[in-house]
Amino acid sequence: MYLNSEIKKEIFEKHGKSNTDTGSAESQIALFSFRISRLTEHMKSNKKDYNTSRSLKMLVGKRRRLLDYLIEVDIERYRAIIKALNLRK
């Protein structure tokens, strides 16, 4: 599978406070971004996979809500995660 415990630990270690920090907004945004990139690649070759398309849209919405939360709470954390994940150009 594309997302196993080692990859999750790596993502949480890089973007969270530690490798067990699964609840912070930054670590969740990083995990969602990883999943979104993988689903986007899948959708490029499987255009009629409507269930995956729906899941992708839901993940993008979740990530957007977390980013909006970070803007309201702490703009510096928002800017740091945007820069780390290259979400904006």
C-alpha positions in Angstrom: 0.0 0.0 0.0 1.2 3.5 -0.7 0.7 4.8 2.8 2.2 2.6 5.5 3.3 3.4 9.1 6.9 4.3 8.1 5.7 6.9 5.7 3.3 8.3 8.2 6.0 8.5 10.9 8.3 10.3 8.4 5.6 12.8 7.5 4.7 13.5 11.2 8.4 13.7 12.1 9.1 16.3 9.4 6.0 18.5 9.8 4.8 17.8 13.3 6.4 18.3 16.7 7.5 14.6 16.8 6.9 11.3 15.0 3.9 10.6 17.4 2.4 14.1 16.9 -0.6 13.0 14.7 -3.1 15.6 15.9 -1.5 19.0 15.1 -2.9 20.8 12.1 0.5 20.9 10.4 0.9 17.2 10.5 -2.6 16.5 9.3 -2.2 19.0 6.4 1.0 17.3 5.4 -0.7 13.9 5.5 -3.7 15.1 3.5 -1.3 16.7 0.9 0.5 13.4 0.5 -2.7 11.6 0.0 -4.0 14.3 -2.4 -0.9 14.0 -4.6 -1.3 10.3 -4.8 -5.0 10.4 -5.6 -4.4 13.1 -8.2 -1.9 10.8 -10.0 -4.4 8.0 -9.9 -7.1 10.2 -11.3 -4.9 11.2 -14.3 -5.0 7.6 -15.5 -8.5 6.6 -14.3 -10.7 9.5 -15.3 -14.0 7.6 -14.7 -13.2 6.5 -11.1 -16.0 8.6 -9.5 -15.5 7.2 -6.0 -11.9 8.3 -5.9 -12.9 11.6 -7.4 -15.4 12.2 -4.6 -12.8 11.1 -2.0 -10.2 13.5 -3.5 -12.7 16.4 -3.3 -13.5 15.6 0.3 -9.7 15.5 1.2 -9.2 18.8 -0.5 -12.0 20.3 1.5 -10.6 18.9 4.8 -7.2 20.4 4.0 -8.8 23.7 3.1 -10.7 23.8 6.4 -7.5 23.1 8.4 -5.6 25.8 6.5 -8.4 28.2 7.2 -8.2 27.3 10.9 -4.5 27.9 10.9 -5.0 31.3 9.3 -7.3 32.3 12.1 -5.3 30.9 15.0 -1.7 31.5 14.0 -0.7 33.1 10.6 3.0 32.3 11.1 2.3 28.5 11.4 0.1 28.8 8.2 2.9 30.5 6.3 5.4 27.9 7.5 3.3 25.0 6.4 2.5 26.6 3.0 6.2 27.2 2.4 7.2 23.7 3.5 4.7 21.9 1.3 4.8 24.3 -1.6 1.0 24.6 -1.8 1.1 28.2 -3.2 3.2 29.6 -5.9 
